[in-house]
Amino acid sequence: MNDDSQTTDEAQIRFLLDAWADALRAKDADKILSLYSPDVVAFDVVPPLQYAGTEAYGRSFRRMFDGFRGPIAFETRDLSVEAGAGVAFSHSLVRTSGTTKSGQEIDRWLRRSLCFRKIAGTWRITHEHVSLPVNLESGNVVLNLQP
């Protein structure tokens, strides 16, 4: 793979991630799901242990969107993208914030890793892993860390 195609692939993946973030802010589950491979496997911070396929993962997004009053803010930091011949990965820190319908203010940083595959000439997310750090002594999730 030459440097020009690698640069183009990285730019396409960054564009995909920007589109994903815009769709999250707009609470557009259909747009988000269009960026995944239909057979995506996702490990998210909410149960179950894994989501298999866009139909299952879509239910999680719709449930999340229904739980927020007003907009959801989304920010990405320290994004790294590596693209190869038909496969790629990225990792970053991401921040989501907003107000739930119950009035709770949410503002947390998460860790996000993604795997991509080029399918019929278009990059799609094939695996997503989102996590929160855990204090091993208490067993509690640590929600107040910031980059």
C-alpha positions as CSV (number, residue, x, y, z in Angstrom):
1,M,0.0,0.0,0.0
2,N,1.5,3.4,-1.0
3,D,1.5,6.4,1.2
4,D,-1.1,8.2,-0.9
5,S,-3.7,5.5,-0.6
6,Q,-3.0,5.2,3.1
7,T,-3.5,8.9,3.5
8,T,-6.7,8.8,1.5
9,D,-8.0,5.8,3.6
10,E,-7.1,7.6,6.9
11,A,-9.0,10.7,5.6
12,Q,-12.0,8.6,4.7
13,I,-12.1,7.0,8.1
14,R,-11.8,10.4,9.8
15,F,-14.7,11.7,7.7
16,L,-16.7,8.6,8.7
17,L,-16.0,9.4,12.4
18,D,-17.0,13.0,11.9
19,A,-20.3,11.8,10.3
20,W,-20.8,9.4,13.2
21,A,-20.3,12.3,15.8
22,D,-22.7,14.6,13.8
23,A,-25.3,11.8,13.8
24,L,-24.9,11.2,17.5
25,R,-25.4,14.9,18.2
26,A,-28.5,14.9,16.0
27,K,-29.8,11.6,17.7
28,D,-30.0,10.0,14.2
29,A,-29.7,6.3,14.9
30,D,-30.3,5.4,11.2
31,K,-27.4,7.5,10.1
32,I,-25.1,6.1,12.8
33,L,-26.1,2.5,11.9
34,S,-25.4,3.1,8.2
35,L,-21.7,3.6,9.1
36,Y,-21.4,0.1,10.6
37,S,-21.1,-3.3,8.9
38,P,-24.3,-5.2,9.3
39,D,-22.4,-7.9,11.2
40,V,-20.8,-5.4,13.7
41,V,-19.8,-6.7,17.1
42,A,-19.9,-4.0,19.8
43,F,-18.8,-4.0,23.4
44,D,-20.4,-1.0,25.0
45,V,-20.6,0.4,28.6
46,V,-24.2,-0.7,29.0
47,P,-25.4,-4.3,29.1
48,P,-25.4,-6.8,27.5
49,L,-21.8,-8.0,27.3
50,Q,-21.9,-7.6,23.5
51,Y,-24.2,-6.4,20.7
52,A,-24.1,-8.5,17.5
53,G,-25.4,-6.8,14.4
54,T,-26.8,-3.4,13.7
55,E,-30.3,-4.3,14.6
56,A,-29.3,-5.1,18.2
57,Y,-26.9,-2.2,18.4
58,G,-29.5,0.1,17.0
59,R,-31.8,-0.7,19.9
60,S,-29.1,0.5,22.3
61,F,-28.7,3.8,20.4
62,R,-32.4,4.5,20.3
63,R,-32.8,3.7,24.0
64,M,-29.9,6.1,24.8
65,F,-31.4,8.9,22.6
66,D,-34.8,8.4,24.2
67,G,-33.2,8.9,27.6
68,F,-31.8,12.4,26.9
69,R,-33.7,15.7,27.0
70,G,-32.3,18.0,24.4
71,P,-29.0,17.6,22.6
72,I,-26.2,15.2,23.3
73,A,-22.7,16.8,23.1
74,F,-19.8,14.7,21.8
75,E,-16.1,15.4,21.7
76,T,-13.1,13.4,20.5
77,R,-9.6,13.7,21.8
78,D,-6.3,12.0,21.0
79,L,-7.7,10.3,17.9
80,S,-5.2,7.9,16.2
81,V,-6.1,6.1,13.0
82,E,-4.1,3.4,11.3
83,A,-5.2,2.2,7.9
84,G,-3.9,-0.8,6.0
85,A,-5.0,-2.8,2.9
86,G,-8.7,-3.1,3.6
87,V,-8.6,-3.0,7.4
88,A,-8.0,-0.2,9.9
89,F,-8.3,0.6,13.5
90,S,-8.6,3.7,15.6
91,H,-8.5,4.6,19.3
92,S,-9.5,7.8,21.1
93,L,-10.9,9.4,24.2
94,V,-14.5,10.6,23.8
95,R,-16.7,12.8,25.9
96,T,-20.5,12.6,26.0
97,S,-22.6,15.1,27.9
98,G,-26.1,16.1,28.2
99,T,-29.2,16.1,30.4
100,T,-31.3,13.0,30.9
101,K,-35.1,13.1,30.9
102,S,-34.9,12.7,34.7
103,G,-32.8,15.9,34.9
104,Q,-29.4,14.2,35.7
105,E,-26.4,15.9,34.1
106,I,-24.1,13.5,32.3
107,D,-20.6,14.4,31.5
108,R,-18.1,11.6,31.1
109,W,-15.0,10.6,29.2
110,L,-14.8,7.1,27.7
111,R,-12.2,5.1,26.0
112,R,-13.1,4.0,22.4
113,S,-11.5,1.6,20.0
114,L,-12.8,0.8,16.6
115,C,-12.0,-1.7,13.8
116,F,-12.9,-1.0,10.2
117,R,-13.1,-3.0,7.0
118,K,-13.3,-1.7,3.5
119,I,-16.5,-3.3,2.1
120,A,-17.2,-2.7,-1.6
121,G,-14.9,0.3,-1.6
122,T,-16.4,1.9,1.5
123,W,-15.1,1.9,5.1
124,R,-17.5,0.5,7.7
125,I,-17.1,0.0,11.4
126,T,-16.9,-3.8,12.1
127,H,-16.1,-3.7,15.8
128,E,-16.5,-1.1,18.5
129,H,-15.3,-1.2,22.1
130,V,-16.2,1.5,24.5
131,S,-15.1,1.3,28.2
132,L,-14.8,3.2,31.4
133,P,-11.9,2.7,33.9
134,V,-12.6,0.8,37.1
135,N,-11.2,1.2,40.5
136,L,-10.1,-2.4,41.2
137,E,-10.1,-2.0,45.0
138,S,-13.7,-0.8,45.2
139,G,-15.0,-2.4,42.0
140,N,-16.6,1.0,41.1
141,V,-16.5,2.7,37.7
142,V,-14.4,5.9,37.8
143,L,-16.5,8.6,36.1
144,N,-14.5,11.8,37.0
145,L,-11.3,11.2,35.0
146,Q,-10.4,13.8,32.3
147,P,-7.6,13.8,29.7
